[in-house]
Amino acid sequence: MTDPVVLDHIKQTVENNDVVLYMKGTPTFPQCGFSSMATKILEITGVDFEAVNVLEDMAVREGIKDYAQWPTIPQLYIKGEFVGGSDIMREMFESGELKTLLSEKGLLNEK
């Protein structure tokens, strides 16, 4: 069971940032293919996002899995809600659903 302090920290991060990606590595240096793909998808959409490198803190790495009840990383959160991992992100991106969701949440700078 994850320490409640860690879960509270995750909750604060998710609720205080419009778009959060929990990933392995950083956007400039992703440490796995799935995190790399997730970062590229968000960069293509043009949305600003907060990236959390789970490799820097083992408690967060395990805690985020408990927080979302989702076993894998990366994990995407939009406006405090869990969206999914890299496969779901890819499917939503390819169908246009991700851009629609970001637009509906007022997060895209559309011209």
C-alpha positions in Angstrom: 0.0 0.0 0.0 1.3 3.4 -1.0 2.1 6.0 1.7 -0.8 8.4 2.1 1.7 11.3 1.9 2.8 10.1 -1.5 -0.8 9.7 -2.7 -1.6 13.2 -1.5 1.5 14.6 -3.3 0.3 12.9 -6.6 -3.2 14.2 -6.0 -2.0 17.8 -5.6 0.2 17.5 -8.7 -2.7 16.1 -10.8 -5.2 18.7 -9.5 -2.9 21.7 -9.7 -1.8 21.2 -13.3 -4.1 21.1 -16.4 -2.2 18.4 -18.1 0.2 16.0 -16.3 2.2 13.1 -17.8 3.7 10.7 -15.4 6.5 9.2 -17.5 9.9 7.4 -17.4 12.5 10.1 -18.0 11.8 13.6 -19.2 10.3 15.1 -22.4 13.8 15.9 -23.7 15.2 12.5 -22.7 12.5 9.9 -22.4 13.7 6.6 -20.9 11.2 4.2 -22.7 9.5 4.0 -26.0 6.0 4.4 -24.5 7.0 7.6 -22.7 8.7 8.9 -25.8 5.5 8.3 -27.9 3.3 9.9 -25.2 5.6 13.0 -25.1 5.5 13.3 -28.9 1.7 13.1 -29.0 1.4 15.9 -26.5 4.0 18.0 -28.3 2.2 17.6 -31.6 -1.1 18.7 -30.0 0.7 21.8 -28.8 -0.6 21.6 -25.3 1.5 22.7 -22.3 2.0 19.8 -19.9 3.7 19.0 -16.6 6.0 16.0 -16.9 6.8 13.9 -13.8 9.8 11.6 -14.1 8.9 8.5 -12.0 12.4 7.3 -12.2 13.5 10.0 -9.8 11.3 8.7 -7.0 10.4 5.0 -6.5 7.6 5.9 -4.1 5.9 8.1 -6.8 6.7 5.4 -9.4 4.7 2.8 -7.4 2.2 5.3 -6.0 0.9 6.5 -9.3 -0.1 3.0 -10.2 -2.1 2.8 -7.0 -3.5 6.3 -7.5 -5.1 5.5 -10.9 -5.5 1.8 -10.4 -3.5 1.5 -13.6 -0.5 -0.8 -13.7 1.7 0.9 -16.4 3.5 4.2 -17.0 3.2 6.6 -18.7 -0.1 7.9 -17.4 -1.9 11.0 -18.7 -4.2 13.3 -16.6 -6.2 16.1 -18.0 -7.9 18.6 -15.6 -7.5 16.1 -12.7 -8.9 13.1 -14.6 -7.0 10.0 -15.5 -7.1 9.6 -19.3 -5.0 6.5 -19.9 -1.6 5.2 -20.9 0.3 5.4 -24.2 -1.9 3.0 -26.1 -5.1 4.9 -25.2 -3.3 8.2 -25.9 -2.3 7.0 -29.4 -5.8 5.8 -30.2 -7.3 9.1 -29.0 -4.7 11.0 -31.0 -5.3 9.1 -34.2 -9.1 9.4 -33.9 -9.0 13.1 -33.1 -10.6 12.5 -29.7 -7.6 13.8 -27.8 -7.6 17.1 -29.6 -11.3 17.4 -29.1 -11.0 16.6 -25.3 -8.1 19.2 -25.0 -10.2 21.8 -26.9 -13.3 21.1 -24.8 -11.3 21.7 -21.7 -10.0 25.0 -23.1 -6.4 23.8 -23.2 -5.5 24.4 -26.9 -4.4 27.7 -28.3 -6.4 27.3 -31.5 -6.2 30.0 -34.1 
